[in-house]
Amino acid sequence: MQSSAIDKFIEDGWVILDLPEPEIVLEFRAKLEKKVCELLNLNCSLEDIHERTSDESFNSLHMNIANYFWESEFSIRSGVSLLPLLKDMIGLDIMVQYMPFLRLARPGKEQDNIGYHKDTQYGQTPYELAAHIPFVDLDENTALRVISGSHRLKEDTYKRKVVPPTGFEKNSPQHMLGKPYAPLNLILPDDTMTEPLKMRIGQVALFTPALFHGQEINNGTKMRISTDLRFVNSNSKINIKTGKTRAGYVSISQSPVERAAQDYYSAQEPVSREKVVNN
C-alpha cells in the first residue's frame, strides 16, 4: 500500500482503495442477484429490488439473502483477497468477523438506515478495522457519509440523538441484519461538513470504528447494497470472540512466529499460555 494512503487513514480515519481482486465482489454480486431473482420469481437486478417488494416482503427477502450470504462465506474469501492491504494496516496475524452484516438501504426509507454513529459506541475498539464493500456503485446521494478526523476527538464531542424504541430485541432478525436494538444515534453538528464515500464496485473503504459515519436516509434513486467486514489483529489488546458465529472472528492469516508459537503450545501439557509466560 502506498504511504500516502496510510497517511490519509491516520489523518482522516478512512481511505478508499481499489480491491486487489475485484472479481470476487463481482462474482458475489452475480450470486446475490441470481438468488434474489429466484426468491422473487422475477427477472430483476439488485438495484431495483425496492421496486419489486413491499415493506413486509422486503424484510423477509433481506433475511433470506443474508443467510445465503453468510453460508457462502464471503467474509473469508474476500478477507483473504484483502491481505495485501491488511498486512500494511494491522500486521500479519489477522482475523475477520465470520458473519458480517449485509446492508440493504432503499431510497427514501429511513428505517433501512441506522443513522450517524461511531462503532465504538456499540462495543468495537480502535484496534479493529472496518472494510466497507459495496455491491452497487454509490454516488453522493446513495453513499455513507463521514466526518474526517472525528476519530481523533473525544467520544462525547458529538451529542446523542433521542430516538424512539425500536421494538425489537437483541439477536432478533432485525438485530442480525444490522439494526441496533438500542440505537445510539449521534447528532450531526450544524457547522460540520460530512464527506460521501463515493465508490464503484471493485473498491473498498477502510475506516476505523472510531470514525463518525453513517446515513440517515438514502436520497439516491437506487438501493445501497453493501457489507462491512471487520478485521482485527489476533494479538490485539482486546477480548476477541472466536468461531463461526454471528459475532465470532476466524483467522485468515498468521505470521511465522504465531504459527511456531501455536505449534509449541499445542505440544505442551494442558496449561494456560499465561502460566508459561509468567514462569
PyMOL commands that set and color helices and strands:
alter all, ss='L'
color gray80, all
select helices_A, chain A and resi 3-12+22-40+46-51+55-71+74-81+83-90+110-112+119-122+150-152+155-157+173-176+256-267+273-278
alter helices_A, ss='H'
color red, helices_A
select strands_A, chain A and resi 14-18+94-97+102-105+115-117+128-134+145-146+195-196+203-207+213-215+224-233+249-253
alter strands_A, ss='S'
color yellow, strands_A
deselect
rebuild
show_as cartoon
